[in-house]
Amino acid sequence: QLTQADLKAFYDETSILASLRPHKNVVQLRGICTNPLCMVLDFVDGGSLESKLKGEHMSVSSNV
């Protein structure tokens, strides 16, 4: 069961994501669903960030 604190944290997070200007290195928030509670984000090919960060052969590059 979600608490009021959980809902506030979700809406705070989505508010921050919605306020970000588009950037090539930031996944865009496209919308939210309230039942079930979820965020709709752009699809990013290549697997999850979590699996990349935990991978043995992780390489990170910067093109800034």
C-alpha positions in Angstrom: 0.0 0.0 0.0 1.4 3.4 -1.0 1.6 6.0 1.7 1.1 9.7 1.3 4.9 10.1 1.5 5.3 7.6 -1.4 2.8 9.6 -3.5 4.5 12.9 -2.7 7.9 11.5 -3.6 6.5 10.2 -6.9 4.9 13.5 -7.8 8.0 15.4 -6.7 10.2 13.3 -8.9 7.9 13.6 -11.9 7.7 17.3 -11.4 11.5 17.6 -11.5 11.7 15.4 -14.6 8.9 17.4 -16.4 10.8 20.7 -15.7 14.0 19.6 -17.3 14.7 21.0 -20.8 15.3 18.4 -23.5 18.9 17.1 -23.5 20.5 14.3 -25.5 21.8 12.6 -22.3 18.6 12.8 -20.3 15.6 10.4 -20.8 12.5 12.5 -21.4 9.4 12.1 -19.2 6.4 11.7 -21.6 3.7 11.2 -19.0 2.5 9.4 -15.9 -0.2 6.8 -15.1 -2.0 6.9 -11.8 -3.4 3.3 -11.8 -0.9 1.6 -11.6 1.5 4.4 -10.6 4.2 4.6 -13.3 6.2 7.0 -15.4 6.2 6.9 -19.2 9.7 7.5 -20.5 11.5 7.4 -23.8 12.7 4.0 -24.8 16.5 3.6 -24.6 18.0 0.7 -26.5 20.8 -1.3 -25.0 19.3 -2.6 -21.7 18.9 -1.0 -18.3 21.2 1.5 -16.7 21.4 -0.7 -13.6 22.7 -3.6 -15.7 25.2 -1.4 -17.4 26.5 -0.1 -14.1 26.8 -3.6 -12.5 28.4 -5.1 -15.6 32.0 -6.3 -15.5 33.0 -4.6 -18.8 31.5 -1.2 -18.1 32.9 1.7 -20.0 31.7 5.2 -19.7 32.7 7.9 -22.1 32.0 11.6 -22.2 31.4 13.6 -25.4 31.0 16.9 -23.7 
